[in-house]
Amino acid sequence: MRIILVGFGVVGQNLVKLLLSRADDIYARYGMKPRIVATLDSRGAVICPSGLNLHRLLEVKRLYGTVAAYDRYEGQGEYTDSKQTMEVSNNRIEEIVRSVDAEVLVEATPTNLNDGEPGLSNVITAIKHGKNIITVNKGPLALAMPSLLELAEYNGVILRFSGTVGGGTPILEFAKHCLKGDRILSFKGILNGTTNYILSMMEEKGLTFDEALNDARIKGYAEADPSLDIDGLDAAAKLAIMANWIMDLKVTIRDVRCKGIRDVNLNDILEAKRHGKVIKLIASCDESRSLSVEPMLIDKGEPLCVNGTLNAVTFKSEYSGELTIIGKGAGGMETASAILRDLIEVREAMSIV
Amino acid sequence: MRIILVGFGVVGQNLVKLLLSRADDIYARYGMKPRIVATLDSRGAVICPSGLNLHRLLEVKRLYGTVAAYDRYEGQGEYTDSKQTMEVSNNRIEEIVRSVDAEVLVEATPTNLNDGEPGLSNVITAIKHGKNIITVNKGPLALAMPSLLELAEYNGVILRFSGTVGGGTPILEFAKHCLKGDRILSFKGILNGTTNYILSMMEEKGLTFDEALNDARIKGYAEADPSLDIDGLDAAAKLAIMANWIMDLKVTIRDVRCKGIRDVNLNDILEAKRHGKVIKLIASCDESRSLSVEPMLIDKGEPLCVNGTLNAVTFKSEYSGELTIIGKGAGGMETASAILRDLIEVREAMSIV
């Protein structure tokens, strides 16, 4: 299986590490030999139709900061494959997608919830050229999931996105594959680890919002600009993806009523605590299909009530009652494992056709 | 899809209700028309090759206590199908399995962890006559799962058992289908709702073991003879099933080191509580594949730490970290929904062959 990997940040690099460490096992269990035939980062690209050397790719990125230096690297070992490196430009992706034979394009550029770029164009280009897509980038889906699913179906390609919700925690798979014959009536969840960490610290340690945010920054849980997290947009993007995939709704992030945690103050949290409750940023799809992200009071005893950076979702099903799944919601290796899961699914779907 | 339903207690009756209420949807979504062509309870059997009338079946059971009275019932509506009722005898199942055309036998007789009967014989008979099996009876699997899986494979039939662990909560499916490409290194869980209720009541309300057990009896969570639950055998049976299915071990309940909760006293629980911990009956398969059921101290903040009759399992995976799934562990309709899930899986597997 030949892969074009677009984006070589933390997730992309972890995917390469995962493929290196699991190669034998993936072949033995799934009959699959994934090869990366091209990869791009923000500064350049490298193409090798017979498959790039993955050790070298990691080493080059570490030493030079871009995969475009692949040629320059004088490491140990022989690299005699025909290959080509190039600087990146706006329509480079289209050129690569058109000219390089591959079964799957993995889109791992950073999420942009304003216009979805460059991910949105990458996804559309790949679909139009008949490539299956695995994206861990929430932007394109949050803004245009209904039309992207339709476009993929029309072009006969598979579009998968496990890693966009829950990191490595298989929330989307659970809802889609584990409840056959039952019906999910509604769901609610904690979909953003950063805000959950901040709220947990306020409750457990009595920190103010600003102190807790600062603590999250020091620990590496919050970005320099944490507004996507604390204004609820990251959770809203994930909620829109879940609503499309699990509930068959045709919605985008604009259909989510969204309120972040900036206005949650320590007094509210301590007052809630006295009544055995906690304030959590809850993304929910209720029985009338209304979508919202907002701070809500939750009973401390509920399975949904997880602390720290954990994510959790409770599904209300018609016959099996309430089912909750909890796991880490982020992490480079965790998200890479979601890509591997999708690769196996794409492979299985391809072999059925 | 023709079904022989063996056992017509709470689960069997709920399965019939579920098939009645979901018939149209099951056909629309899965192209499946389940028909019950024979059913047996402890007092008799009724056979109808074109499919029994499900409303009549429920009504007859309610009025006369046995499906064998199907002929006698003078309800509304016309029942002109050719059918046959009979008293039950020891080798009646063999006779029915041999003479009635069906794709699946659903085994829903009560669990017996001593010799597995009558479930064990029913399962073996069905496999030998080429019928696919869905069992919600833990007995046969707890005592002989490795050889039953082998026998099923040898005879080319499918053996499924979702409802044996977690009631309607898809614990087995989650571990088997949602973590492709990853590896489960170990797991631990609360697999018995009755003991979890008792321990929760002791901790929350300060009841003694006997008081809490009595409360569980009143609420209908504990049997008249609750020894299977409180001695840990029910949890051990489920653990053995999980170890076979998820970890590919060849084990039975006899390979589980098992200690129940009879010796847990209120002082231990209150002492643990002072240190932010709780005592739970934990079934675990550790990284060295050692299996045990025993009361253990758990941090109150762990996702695994659920109260009341809930079940919970935490899987430790190599790449996605710790994943927890929580849900109701029992219930007639919940377990029936697990049978429906299995029916859909059997149907899908049959159509691939």
Chai-1 contact restraints between the chains, C-beta under 6 A:
chainA,res_idxA,chainB,res_idxB,connection_type,confidence,min_distance_angstrom,max_distance_angstrom,comment,restraint_id
A,G168,B,S320,contact,1.0,0.0,6.0,A-B,restraint_1
A,T169,B,L323,contact,1.0,0.0,6.0,A-B,restraint_2
A,P170,B,C178,contact,1.0,0.0,6.0,A-B,restraint_3
A,E173,B,C178,contact,1.0,0.0,6.0,A-B,restraint_4
A,F174,B,C178,contact,1.0,0.0,6.0,A-B,restraint_5
A,H177,B,H177,contact,1.0,0.0,6.0,A-B,restraint_6
A,C178,B,P170,contact,1.0,0.0,6.0,A-B,restraint_7
A,C178,B,E173,contact,1.0,0.0,6.0,A-B,restraint_8
A,C178,B,F174,contact,1.0,0.0,6.0,A-B,restraint_9
A,K180,B,R341,contact,1.0,0.0,6.0,A-B,restraint_10
A,K180,B,I344,contact,1.0,0.0,6.0,A-B,restraint_11
A,G181,B,L340,contact,1.0,0.0,6.0,A-B,restraint_12
A,G181,B,R341,contact,1.0,0.0,6.0,A-B,restraint_13
A,G181,B,I344,contact,1.0,0.0,6.0,A-B,restraint_14
A,D182,B,S337,contact,1.0,0.0,6.0,A-B,restraint_15
A,G301,B,N307,contact,1.0,0.0,6.0,A-B,restraint_16
A,P303,B,V306,contact,1.0,0.0,6.0,A-B,restraint_17
A,P303,B,I326,contact,1.0,0.0,6.0,A-B,restraint_18
A,V306,B,P303,contact,1.0,0.0,6.0,A-B,restraint_19
A,N307,B,G301,contact,1.0,0.0,6.0,A-B,restraint_20
A,Y319,B,M333,contact,1.0,0.0,6.0,A-B,restraint_21
A,Y319,B,S337,contact,1.0,0.0,6.0,A-B,restraint_22
A,S320,B,G168,contact,1.0,0.0,6.0,A-B,restraint_23
A,S320,B,E334,contact,1.0,0.0,6.0,A-B,restraint_24
A,S320,B,S337,contact,1.0,0.0,6.0,A-B,restraint_25
A,G321,B,K328,contact,1.0,0.0,6.0,A-B,restraint_26
A,L323,B,T169,contact,1.0,0.0,6.0,A-B,restraint_27
A,L323,B,G327,contact,1.0,0.0,6.0,A-B,restraint_28
A,T324,B,I326,contact,1.0,0.0,6.0,A-B,restraint_29
A,I325,B,I325,contact,1.0,0.0,6.0,A-B,restraint_30
A,I326,B,P303,contact,1.0,0.0,6.0,A-B,restraint_31
A,I326,B,T324,contact,1.0,0.0,6.0,A-B,restraint_32
A,G327,B,L323,contact,1.0,0.0,6.0,A-B,restraint_33
A,K328,B,G321,contact,1.0,0.0,6.0,A-B,restraint_34
A,M333,B,Y319,contact,1.0,0.0,6.0,A-B,restraint_35
A,E334,B,S320,contact,1.0,0.0,6.0,A-B,restraint_36
A,E334,B,G321,contact,1.0,0.0,6.0,A-B,restraint_37
A,S337,B,D182,contact,1.0,0.0,6.0,A-B,restraint_38
A,S337,B,Y319,contact,1.0,0.0,6.0,A-B,restraint_39
A,S337,B,S320,contact,1.0,0.0,6.0,A-B,restraint_40
A,L340,B,G181,contact,1.0,0.0,6.0,A-B,restraint_41
A,R341,B,K180,contact,1.0,0.0,6.0,A-B,restraint_42
A,R341,B,G181,contact,1.0,0.0,6.0,A-B,restraint_43
A,I344,B,K180,contact,1.0,0.0,6.0,A-B,restraint_44
A,I344,B,G181,contact,1.0,0.0,6.0,A-B,restraint_45
